[in-house]
Structures are given as C-alpha cells and as structure tokens.
Amino acid sequence: MKQPTAKTDILPAALLSLIRTGRCPHAVLLAGGDERSRKKACETAAAALLCENREQAPCGKCKACIKTKAGTHPDISIFTGTEKTHSVGIATIRDSIRSGLYISPNEAQRKVYVLPDADGMTREAQNAFLKTLEEPPAYVSFVLGADSKQKLLSTVLSRCTAFSLGEKTEKEGTERDIAAALAAALARKNEFELINAAAPLQKNRKLIKKTAVYLQTLLRDAAASDANVPTLSGLEREAVQLGTAFNMHQITQLMSVLRDICEYADKNANENLLLCVLTSRLAAVWKAE
C-alpha cells in the first residue's frame, strides 16, 4: 500500500524552514492567495507543527499527520467564520479559544489554533484576542489566515510573524487590497478603521481614483449578493458583508460618494482633502440611519 505524502509547496519556504528547525514563532499569519489555498496552507502549517518527523514536516505518514488530514487530531482546533460573511465574533475568542487555552495538549507536544478567516474578526474580537496572542502558554501555536493584512489591527499584526502566500499583480496588491480593507471597515461601520484603511492612499491621487472605482465595483457586487451571481470584484466575502450591513438605498449613496471622489480626483483636488471627504462622507451614510 502506497504511503500518503504531504504537499508542502503551498507553504512559504521560510516558514517551513522555521517549523522544521524548531524556531517557528508562536503566532504566524499567512496573507494573500485565494480563500481555498489560504485555508489549505493554514491546515498544512498546523500539520507541520504537530508532525512527529520534524525534519520532514509535514511528512504525511506519521499518526499526527494522518489524523490531521482526517480532521480528527485532538490538538488542532480550526475556527472559521460564519458561512455567509466569514465573520469571527468575540464569542469565538472568549468561549472557544481563551476558555481552553490552558488545558494541556492531548497527544502532541503542542496545541494549534487555526483561524483561516482571521481578517473576518470583528474589532471587538481582535481586541479580545490581543492578550491571548501576546502571552499564550508555551505549548500553544496560532496559525492565522487573511486575504489582506490591512484588515487586521496593527496591534494584532505586531504580535504575529507574517508570510506571503504569493505575489500579487499591481491591481491586486494595491487598489484591490485597499478597497477590501475599506469595505471591511464600512461593513463594521467603524470610522476609525475606515480612516486607517484609507491611510495608504495619502499623496497618491491616481491610486485614490483606482481604489474608488474598485470599491464601486465591490458595491455593485454587494447589491447583487443575494442573487447568487459571480462577483465582478473577486471579493465575494466583502460583497456579502456589505450587502448584509447596508440596504439598497445606502449602497446607492455610497456609490454616489465614490463617483464624486473620482470627479474630484480628475480635477486635481488636494489628496489629503480627497481622503477627508472620502472617509467622512462614507461614514455619514451609516450615521444617517
């Protein structure tokens, strides 16, 4: 019978090296890639951390690897967001993670908590997660996944070692990521997050306009999120979150703000003023509820 093998090329080489040499940080963040590959990478990292053959981790042959692949390893806990919005709330952090943090591993030398939708954590959940990330027991490891690092609080990022799951094109790596971060802040109706998400746009009028156009496409997807049609933006999760957070009238208002921003950008308006107008007018839409 042919022995199973583990596919490791989905993991960044630097991370794999750290795991195999026993120098892996207690919290790692895998950012980028598509949702399916990102989830697979998180699961592979968890398998490598518990593999009994460390120099070949994950070997795919030991009992730990076999149980991990079957989803039955008692020392790996995977917490995904809700099926529709992929959001992770404070209850998950408080009741499912922190409550069992100081219980020793069952079989392996460590426990691994996997959050492939870490960028879907609410602001409250991220804040509740901070102390856990900062001072976990020595036998606990965290593997987080995120479409974009910009969707996570800087305090959370500072407690993780981030690895990229692949280079992105200019469009994907700039306006796509910023639009996604703005959408996440909009869906949470948090003006502070909105301002932080817009910060990379400072002194770049062209990027402001590109991001505004991308966000308009995302809002169109949000308006059709219940129609089960393919997204034009490629950001299905964010489209569903926006469609849940705002009604059709509000989505129309948000798109109107973005059209105005594009016009101001064409007229060479001051970049800082553009950002102030962008964030304040977007926030005004939900404040008018």
LINKA-V286098 format. One record per pair of residues at least 12 apart in sequence whose C-alpha atoms are under 8 Angstrom apart, sorted by the first residue. I is the first residue (numbers start at 1). GAP is how many residues later the second one is. Records with the same first field share a line. If there is no record, write none. Layout:
# LINKA-V286098
I = GAP + GAP
This chain:
# LINKA-V286098
3 = 58
4 = 56 + 57
5 = 54 + 55 + 56
6 = 52 + 53 + 54
8 = 36 + 50
10 = 27 + 30 + 31 + 155
11 = 30 + 33 + 34 + 154
12 = 151 + 152 + 153
15 = 148
16 = 29 + 32 + 41
19 = 29 + 30 + 35 + 38
20 = 28 + 34 + 35 + 36 + 37
21 = 33 + 34
22 = 32
25 = 116 + 135 + 136
26 = 114 + 115 + 116 + 134
27 = 106 + 114 + 115 + 116 + 117 + 132 + 133 + 134
28 = 114 + 115 + 116 + 132 + 133 + 134 + 135
29 = 114 + 115 + 116 + 117 + 131 + 132 + 133 + 134
30 = 12 + 113 + 114 + 115 + 116 + 132 + 133 + 134 + 135
31 = 114 + 115 + 116 + 117 + 118 + 131 + 132 + 133 + 134
32 = 114 + 115 + 116 + 132 + 133 + 134
33 = 114 + 132 + 133
34 = 113
35 = 112
38 = 78 + 107 + 108 + 127
39 = 77 + 106
42 = 72 + 73 + 74 + 101 + 102 + 103
43 = 71
44 = 14
45 = 13 + 98
46 = 30 + 66 + 68 + 97
47 = 17 + 18 + 21 + 22
48 = 17
49 = 63
50 = 14 + 15 + 58 + 59 + 60
51 = 13 + 14
52 = 12 + 13
64 = 44
74 = 32 + 33
75 = 30 + 31 + 32 + 33 + 35 + 36 + 37
76 = 35 + 36 + 37 + 38
77 = 35 + 36 + 37
78 = 35 + 36 + 37 + 38
79 = 13 + 34 + 35 + 36 + 37 + 38
80 = 35 + 36 + 37
81 = 36 + 39 + 40
84 = 153 + 156
85 = 35 + 152 + 153 + 155 + 156
86 = 31 + 34 + 151
87 = 30 + 33 + 34 + 35
88 = 29 + 30 + 32 + 33 + 34 + 37
89 = 32 + 33 + 35 + 36
90 = 31 + 32 + 34 + 35 + 36 + 38
91 = 34
92 = 33
93 = 32 + 35 + 36
94 = 34
97 = 16
98 = 34
101 = 35 + 36 + 39
102 = 35
104 = 35
105 = 34
109 = 30
110 = 29 + 30 + 31
111 = 28 + 29 + 30
112 = 28 + 29 + 30 + 31
113 = 27 + 28 + 29 + 30
114 = 28 + 29 + 30
115 = 27 + 28 + 29 + 30
116 = 27 + 28 + 29 + 30
117 = 27 + 28 + 29
118 = 26 + 27 + 28 + 34
119 = 26 + 27 + 28 + 29 + 30 + 32 + 33
120 = 31
122 = 66
123 = 30
126 = 26 + 27 + 30
127 = 29
129 = 27
130 = 25 + 26 + 29
133 = 23 + 26 + 27
134 = 25
148 = 29 + 32 + 33
150 = 27 + 28 + 31 + 47
151 = 29 + 30 + 33 + 34 + 46
174 = 33
175 = 32 + 35 + 36 + 39
176 = 35 + 38
178 = 19 + 20 + 22 + 33
179 = 32 + 33 + 35 + 36
180 = 35 + 55 + 58
181 = 13 + 16
182 = 12 + 15 + 16
183 = 32 + 55 + 59
184 = 54 + 57 + 58
185 = 12
186 = 56 + 96 + 97
187 = 54 + 55 + 57 + 58 + 59
188 = 57
189 = 94 + 97
190 = 93
191 = 88 + 92
194 = 85
195 = 84
198 = 77 + 81
201 = 74
202 = 69 + 70 + 73
203 = 68 + 69
204 = 67
205 = 60 + 63 + 66
206 = 59
208 = 54 + 57
209 = 52 + 53 + 56
212 = 46 + 47 + 49 + 50
213 = 45 + 46 + 49
214 = 19
215 = 43
216 = 39 + 42
217 = 15 + 16
218 = 13 + 14 + 15 + 17 + 20 + 21
219 = 20 + 23 + 24 + 32 + 36
221 = 12 + 15 + 18
222 = 16 + 17 + 18 + 19 + 20 + 21 + 29
223 = 16 + 20 + 25 + 28
224 = 19
225 = 14 + 15 + 18
250 = 35 + 36
253 = 32
254 = 28 + 31
257 = 21 + 24 + 25
258 = 20
261 = 13 + 16 + 17
